[in-house]
């Protein structure tokens, strides 16, 4: 049986996992740009396609690890991810 502390931890893990999944979806589904500055003074740094692809792959791999770890922790607690 889960305690109140377990439920609180599970809810936090679910929230963190969902956030990681949303960020992953945006990184892989939308244009990624490196911006410098703020507001009207912001400028975009143009990256080579290969470099940008590597950045996206690294970020995606890291997010996948976070999602997998959260799912494993939830499963260990007896909560379906």
SERO-4910 file (N, C-alpha, C, O; in steps of 0.05 Angstrom, whole numbers):
BEGIN
 pado doro    nc1    nc2    nc3   cac1   cac2   cac3    cc1    cc2    cc3    oc1    oc2    oc3
  Unk    A     17    -24      0      0      0      0     18     25      0     38     26     14
  Unk    A     10     44    -15     25     69    -17     17     88      6     -6     90     14
  Unk    A     37    101     17     33    120     38     28    148     25     31    151      1
  Unk    A     20    167     41     16    194     31     42    205     19     42    218     -1
  Unk    A     64    199     32     90    208     22     96    195     -5    107    208    -23
  Unk    A     89    169     -7     93    155    -33     76    168    -55     86    172    -77
  Unk    A     51    175    -48     34    187    -68     44    215    -77     44    222   -100
  Unk    A     54    230    -57     66    256    -63     90    253    -81     93    267   -101
  Unk    A    107    233    -75    131    228    -92    122    219   -120    134    228   -140
  Unk    A    102    202   -121     93    192   -147     82    215   -164     87    216   -188
  Unk    A     66    232   -152     55    255   -166     77    273   -176     75    284   -199
  Unk    A     98    277   -161    120    294   -169    134    280   -193    141    294   -212
  Unk    A    139    254   -191    152    240   -213    135    241   -239    146    245   -261
  Unk    A    109    238   -236     92    240   -260     93    268   -272     94    271   -296
  Unk    A     93    288   -255     94    316   -265    121    321   -280    121    332   -301
  Unk    A    143    312   -268    169    315   -280    171    299   -306    183    309   -326
  Unk    A    160    275   -306    161    259   -331    145    272   -353    153    272   -376
  Unk    A    121    282   -346    104    295   -366    118    320   -377    116    326   -401
  Unk    A    131    335   -360    146    359   -369    168    351   -388    171    364   -409
  Unk    A    183    331   -381    205    321   -399    194    312   -425    206    317   -446
  Unk    A    171    299   -425    158    289   -450    149    313   -467    153    312   -492
  Unk    A    138    333   -455    129    356   -470    153    371   -483    152    379   -507
  Unk    A    175    374   -468    198    386   -479    210    369   -502    218    380   -522
  Unk    A    210    343   -498    220    325   -519    204    328   -544    215    330   -566
  Unk    A    178    329   -541    160    332   -564    165    358   -579    165    359   -604
  Unk    A    170    379   -564    176    405   -576    203    405   -591    205    416   -613
  Unk    A    223    394   -578    250    393   -590    250    378   -616    263    385   -635
  Unk    A    235    356   -616    235    339   -640    214    347   -661    216    340   -684
  Unk    A    195    363   -653    173    370   -671    173    399   -681    158    405   -699
  Unk    A    189    416   -669    189    444   -677    217    453   -684    237    439   -678
  Unk    A    219    475   -697    245    486   -705    260    494   -679    248    506   -661
  Unk    A    285    488   -679    303    495   -656    322    516   -665    335    514   -686
  Unk    A    324    538   -649    343    559   -656    357    568   -631    347    567   -609
  Unk    A    382    577   -635    398    588   -613    395    619   -615    404    631   -634
  Unk    A    383    630   -594    378    659   -594    398    673   -574    405    662   -553
  Unk    A    407    697   -582    424    713   -565    410    740   -560    401    752   -579
  Unk    A    409    748   -535    396    773   -529    367    769   -522    357    747   -520
  Unk    A    353    792   -518    325    791   -510    309    810   -525    318    831   -535
  Unk    A    283    804   -528    264    822   -541    272    830   -569    280    814   -585
  Unk    A    270    857   -574    276    867   -601    305    865   -608    313    865   -631
  Unk    A    322    863   -587    351    861   -592    361    833   -596    385    828   -599
  Unk    A    343    813   -595    351    785   -598    360    780   -626    349    790   -646
  Unk    A    380    763   -628    389    754   -654    392    724   -654    395    711   -633
  Unk    A    391    712   -677    392    683   -680    420    675   -689    431    686   -708
  Unk    A    432    656   -676    458    645   -684    452    621   -703    437    603   -696
  Unk    A    463    622   -726    459    601   -746    479    579   -741    503    583   -742
  Unk    A    469    555   -737    485    532   -732    485    514   -757    465    513   -772
  Unk    A    506    499   -761    506    480   -783    486    459   -777    479    453   -754
  Unk    A    475    447   -798    455    426   -796    465    403   -779    450    392   -762
  Unk    A    490    395   -783    501    372   -768    503    379   -739    497    362   -722
  Unk    A    513    403   -733    516    411   -705    489    413   -691    486    403   -668
  Unk    A    470    424   -704    443    427   -693    431    399   -688    418    394   -668
  Unk    A    435    381   -708    424    353   -705    437    340   -681    423    325   -667
  Unk    A    462    344   -676    476    332   -653    465    343   -626    461    328   -607
  Unk    A    460    369   -626    449    382   -602    421    370   -596    415    362   -574
  Unk    A    405    368   -617    378    356   -614    379    327   -605    364    319   -587
  Unk    A    398    312   -616    401    284   -608    410    282   -579    399    265   -564
  Unk    A    428    299   -570    437    298   -542    415    305   -523    411    292   -502
  Unk    A    400    326   -530    378    335   -512    356    313   -511    346    307   -490
  Unk    A    350    302   -534    330    281   -536    338    256   -519    322    245   -505
  Unk    A    364    249   -522    374    225   -506    372    231   -476    364    213   -461
  Unk    A    379    255   -468    377    262   -440    349    261   -430    343    250   -408
  Unk    A    330    272   -445    302    272   -437    291    243   -437    276    236   -419
  Unk    A    300    227   -456    291    199   -456    301    184   -431    286    168   -420
  Unk    A    325    190   -422    335    178   -397    319    187   -373    312    171   -356
  Unk    A    311    213   -372    295    223   -350    268    209   -350    258    202   -329
  Unk    A    256    206   -373    229    194   -376    231    164   -367    214    155   -353
  Unk    A    251    150   -377    255    122   -370    259    119   -340    248    100   -327
  Unk    A    276    136   -328    281    134   -299    255    140   -283    250    126   -263
  Unk    A    240    159   -291    215    165   -277    195    141   -280    183    134   -260
  Unk    A    193    130   -304    176    107   -307    185     83   -290    168     69   -278
  Unk    A    211     78   -289    221     56   -272    215     61   -243    207     43   -228
  Unk    A    219     86   -233    214     92   -205    184     89   -199    177     78   -178
  Unk    A    167     97   -217    138     94   -213    131     64   -213    115     55   -196
  Unk    A    142     49   -231    137     20   -232    146      7   -206    131    -10   -195
  Unk    A    169     14   -196    179      3   -171    161     10   -147    159     -5   -128
  Unk    A    147     32   -149    129     40   -128    102     26   -131     85     27   -113
  Unk    A     98     13   -154     72      0   -159     52     18   -172     28     12   -172
  Unk    A     62     39   -184     45     58   -198     49     54   -228     72     54   -237
  Unk    A     28     52   -243     30     48   -272     38     75   -285     25     95   -281
  Unk    A     60     75   -300     69    100   -312     52    108   -335     57    129   -347
***
